[in-house]
Amino acid sequence: MRPGRRPYWDDQYPHELFGYAPYDGILVSRGIVGDHQFKGKYSSGQAMRFKRVGARKFLRLNGKFGSKDLFGDSGAFSYVAHEVPPYTSEDMVEFYGDGQFTHGCSVDHVIFDFERSFTGMQGGSDDAKRRFEITLENAKSFLRASRELGPSFTPLGVVQGWSPGSMGEAAAQLEKMGYTYLALGGMVPLNATSVHACLQAVRARISTRTQLHLLGFAKAEQIHEFAKYGIASFDTTSPLVRAFKDARANYYVTKEAGGIDYYAAIRVPQALESTRLLRGVKEGRIKQEILTALEANALRALREFDRGRETTERTVEAVLAYSKVFLSADSGKTETENERALLELRNRLEKVLDEKPWKECVCSVCKAISIEVLIFRGNNRNRRRGFHNLAVFHQHVKSILREKP
C-alpha cells in the first residue's frame, strides 16, 4: 500500500480508473453499508458520508456516469440469522430516496431450504414458510410506501421460496400486487439446473411483460444459458471475487470463438505479511533472510521476464523456489501433497508465461501495470485484476445480448 494513501479518497472505482463503466449500473446493499440498527462492512466514517451525500455521489457515479442505473436491496444475506429483517419498508424507502436510487428491492428474508422436486406449494419447513410470508408482506407495504419516490423510481418485489413452485407462487402474488419488475433471491447456492427450474416456474406464472432481475447471480458466466427467460438485469460479484478467491481462474480473457477463458494468477505472497510464513519463521523452520531473498528473486525474475530479459524456464524456477517454502510452511500437508501442488503450479506458470495474456489486453489496468496484474499479492493489486475481469466480463455480456435472437 502506498505510504500516506487515504482509503476511499485516494482510491478509484472501476469507472474512474477506466474512464468508462464496465457495468450498466451498480447495486448497493443496505446491510453492507450498515447503520445504527445493523453493523455493516463500511467504516463508521464511510457510512456517515454515504448517508450525508447519497449513494450516487458516494460512488462517484455522477457527471458523465449520472445516467447509470443505481439499484439497491436490503442485504438479506447479512441479516439471515435474524428472526425478522432489521429494516421496515419505510426505512428502505427513506434509504432509496436519500441515496437517489433508480431501482430498489423490497425487504426480503432469505430462504435456504430448497428442493427441486417439490411441485406447487409442497414442502417447506415452518421457518421457510414464515420467511416466505414475511417477504410477501414486506413487498406489499413497500410497494405502497415507494409511491412517494415518484415515477423516476422503480420498485422491485423480491421472490423467495423453497422450491420452483413456491417461487412461481410468490412471483404471481407480487405481480398481482402491482409489481412489474421482480427480483429473484436465494439464487447464490443453487446449481444451474435448479436456477433453470426456478426461472421456468416463475415465467409460467407471470406476464412476459414483467421484468426479472437475478440477485447475486453466482452463475454469471453462464448467463447465455438463461437469456431465453427474458432477464432484464442481474448483479454479480463473480468477476471481482474470482480475481483473488478462486484457486485457478483468476484472470479473464475473451476466447477467439467467443466466451471467456481463464488463467491462474502467479502467487508471490508477501513474506513479511503472510501469517503462514511468519509462523514458520517464529517456529524456526524458515530463515527470514532466505525467505525475503527468495521473494525478491521471484519478483525480479517476473519483472525481467516481462521486459524480455529473462527466460520462461528461469522465471518458473525462481517462482517455484519461493513457492516451495510457502507450501512447506503448511505443517498440515505431506511432502507428497506439496510435490503434487508444485507440479500443478509449474504447469499453470508455464502456461501463463508462455502465452503472456496481459500483453494482448488493451484495458488500462494491463497497459499500466503489465505483468503485475497477474501477480497475486496485495489487496489493491488483486482488486485491479478484478477490475480487468469486470471489463472482460462486461464485453462478454454485451456480445451475448447482441447475439440474442
N, C-alpha and C positions, 0 to 999 in steps of 0.2 A: 504494500500500500504506500502511495506517495506521502512523504512527510508533510504534515500540515493539511492533508486532504480533509475537507469538510463533507461528510456524508450528506447526500441529497443536494446540497448547494453546488458542489463541485462535480457531482455525478450527472450522467446523461441518460435519458430514456432512449430506447431504440430509435424512435422517430427523430430525436435530436441528433443522435450520432450519425444516422444515415442521411438525414435531410429529407427523408420521406418515411411514411409509416408502413412498416411491414405487417400491417394488420388493418382491418376495416373499422376497428373500434377497440375499446378496452372495457373489460368487466372488472368492477371493484366489489369485493365482498365486505359488508359492514363488519362482520365478525373478525376480519383480518385487520381492519382499521382500529377497531376497539373504541371503548368509551368508558364512562363511569359504571355502566351496567355490566360490561363484559370486557375483559382484558384481551386485546388483540395482539398483532405482531408489530404494529407500528410503535415507535418510541412515543413517550407522552408528548414531546415537542412536535413530532410529526403529526400525531393525531389532532393536536390543538390547531396546527396550521391547516390541516385538511379541513377541519370544521370551519375555520375562520374564512378561508379563501375559496372553499369549494373544490370538488374533485377535479374539474376541468383545469383550473389554474394550478392546482397542486401537481397534477400530472403533466403540466405544461402542454396540454392538448388544446391549445388556443392558437390564435393567429391563423396561419395557413392550414393548421390542423383542426380548426374550430368546427368543421363540418363532420368530423368523425363521430360515429356513434359512441355513446358512453352508457354502458349497461351497468346495472347494479343488482346485487342479491343480498340476502341476509347472512350468508355464510353458514349454512346449516351444518356443514361438517365440523365447524369449530365449536358448536354447542350440542353436538349429538348426544352427549351424556346427560344433558338436562332433561328434566321431566317435561318441560314446556319451553318453547323458544323464549329468549330473553327480550325480544322486541315485539311490540304491537304493530298493527298495520299503520296506526297513526305515527309511530316512531319512524317507520320506514318511509312514509310519505314525506315527513319533515327532512329526513336524510337525503332523499332523492331531490327534493326541491332545493335545499340549500346547496347541494353539490352540482346542480344543473345537469342532472342525468337526462338522457333522451329516452331510456328504457329502464324499467325497474321490475323486479320479480316480487311476487307476494311472499309472505313469510311461511316457509315450509319447515317440516320436521322429517329428517331423513329416515327412511325405512330400509333396514339392511336385509331383512328376510327376503328371499327370492326363490321362487320355484316355477320354472318354465312350464311344467306340465299342467299346472292348475288352469282351469277354464273359468271364465266369468269371475264371480266373486268367491270362488272356492278358496279354502285355506286361509292363511294369515293368522299370526298369533294375536293375542289380545293387545299386545303393545303395538304391533303393526297396524291394527285396525284403529287404535287410539290415535296414532300419528297420522293416519290417513284422514281421519275426521278433523283433527287439528289443522292440517294443511288446507282442507277444503273450506273450513270455517274462516280461516285467516284470509283465504283468497276472496271470499265473499265480502268481508269487511274492507279488504284492501282495494278492491275494485271501486267500491263506494267512496272510500276516502281519497283515492287517487284523482278523482274528478277535479279536485281543487287545483291540480297542477296544470290543467288546461290541455288543449288538443296537441300541443307540441310534445307531450309526454305519452309514451306507450306503455301501459301496464301489461305484464306477463303473469298469467296464472301458472303456478308450479304444479306439475304432475308428480305424485309419489304413489307407489304401490308395491305389492309383494309378488306380483305376477303380471304377465302381459294383460290378462283380463281385467285385473283391478286397475291397472294404469289406463286401459281403454275406458273404463267406467269413470275414473277421475277426469280424464280429458273431456268426456261427454258432458259431465256435470259443469266443468269450467266453461265450456262453450255455451252451455245453456244459461249460465250466469251473465254472459255477455262478452267474454274474452274472445279476442280474435288472434291472439298470439299466446302460445303455450310454451312453457319451458319444462323439458323432461329432466327430472332429478334422479339421483341414485344410479346413474349410468357407470360411474367410475369402476366398481368392482365386477361389472358384468362382462362376459366374453362376447365376441362378435355375434354369435348365434342368438344369444339372449337379447342383445340390443335389437337385432333384426325382428325378433318375435314381438318385442315391446312396440317398436315402430309400426309394425303391421297391425297390431291390435289397436293402437291409438288411431291410426289413419282410417281404420274400418269404422270408427265411431264418430269421426268429426268431418266437417266440410273440407274439401280440398282448398278452400279459400283461407282456412285458418292456418296461420304460420306456426312453425315449430323451431324451437331453439333447444340445443343439447347442452346441458350444464356439465362442465368439467369433462368434456368428451375425451376419454383416455385412448380411444381408437382413432385419433385424428388422422393418422397416416393412412387409414383405410376409408377415408371419407368418400372416396369414389364409389364404394360399395353401397353407400346409404343415400346417394344423391336422388334416387328414384322416389324417396319418401317426401320430397318437396321440403327439405330442410332449408329454412331461411337463414339460420345463423347457428354458430356453436362457439364455445370458448374452450381453450385448452392451454395447459402449461407444458405439454409434452416436449416441444422443441427446446424449450429452455431447460427443463428438468433433465432431459437426456444428455445434455451437454456435460453434466457433472455427476449424475446418479446412475447412468447406465454403465454396465461393465465393459461394453464393446462399441455400441453405436452412439458415439458422442458428437460426431461431425457429419453434417448432412451435405450431400451433393446431389445434383439432378442427373438422373440417368439419361443417356442419349436417346433411349427408346421411350422415355417418359417414366415418371415415378421418381422415388427417392432411394438413394443408396447411402451407405454409412461407412465411416472409418472410426477406428478406435483412437482416442486421444493418446498422446505419449506422456505417460505418468512419470513426473520427476518431482516427488514430494519435497517440501521444504524441510531440510534437515533439522533446523533448529525449532521447527514448529510442529512437526509430526509427533503425535503422542506415542505412536508405536516405536519410532526411532529413539525418542528421548528416553523411553523406558529401557530400551536396550543399552543406552549409554549409562544410565544410572545403575543398572544391574551389572555393568562391567563386561557385557557381551560384545559391545561395539565401542571402538575408539572414536571419539568425536572428531579428532583431526583427520582420520581416514575417511570418516563419513562425509565431512564437508568437502574434502578433496575430490571424492568420487562424485558428489553432487555437482561441483563446479566443472568437472571434466565432462559430465554428461551434457550440461547446458552449453559448454563451449563447443563440443562436437556437433550438437544440433544446430547451433547458430552458424558455425563454419560450413556445415553441410548445406545450409540454406543459401550461403554465399558462393557455393560451388567449390569450396576449398577443402572439403573432407569427403571421404568415400562413404558409401552406404554401409559397407562392412565394418569400418572402424567406428562409425557413429552408432551402429547397432550394439557393438561390443561395449562401448562406453556407457550407453544407457543400461544395458543388461548388468554390467558390473555394479552399478548403483542399485538396480532393482533387486539383485540377488541379496544384497544386505538388507533391503527393505523387507523382502519376503522372509528372510531368516529371522527377522526381529519378531515375527509372529510365532511364539513358542507353541502354539496350539497345532501347527502344521508339521507334518512329517517331511523328511528330506525328499521322499519320492513325490509327495504332493507339490513341494516347491519346485522340483525339477520339471514336473509336468507344466506348472504355471509359467516357468521361464521359457519353455519350448513354445507354448501358446503365445507368450509375449513376443518372442523372437519373430514368429510368423506374422503377427499383426504389425510389428515395427517395420519389417522388411516390405510389407505390402504398402504401408502409408508412405515410407520414404522412397520406394521405387516409383510410386505413382504421383507423388507430390500434388495432392488435390488443391492445396492452398494457392499454388501457383496459377491455377486455372480460374480461380474465383475472382470476380470483379467487384465484390462488395467492399465497402470502405473499411471494414474490420480487417479482412485478409490483406487488402492493399496496404494498410497502415502497419500491421504488426507481423505479417508474413507467417513464418513457421510458428511463432509464438501462439497463434490461435489454436494450434494442435497440442500445445504443451499443457497438460493437466497439472495445475499447480495452485496459485492463489485464487480466491473467490472472484475477484474482478476480471481476471484473465478468463476464468471459466464462464463468467456471465457474457463476456464478449463473444465467446464461442456460441453461447446460447442465442445471442443477437443474430449472429451469422445464420444459425439454424432457422430462426424466425423468418429471415429474409428468403431463404431457400424454400421453406415450407409455404410461405405466402404465395410465391410464384407457382408452386405446385398446385395449390388450391385454385388459383386463378386459371391455370391451364385446364383443370378438371371442369370448371364452370364453362369455359369456352367450348369444351368438347361435349357438354351435356346436350342431348337432343331436345 
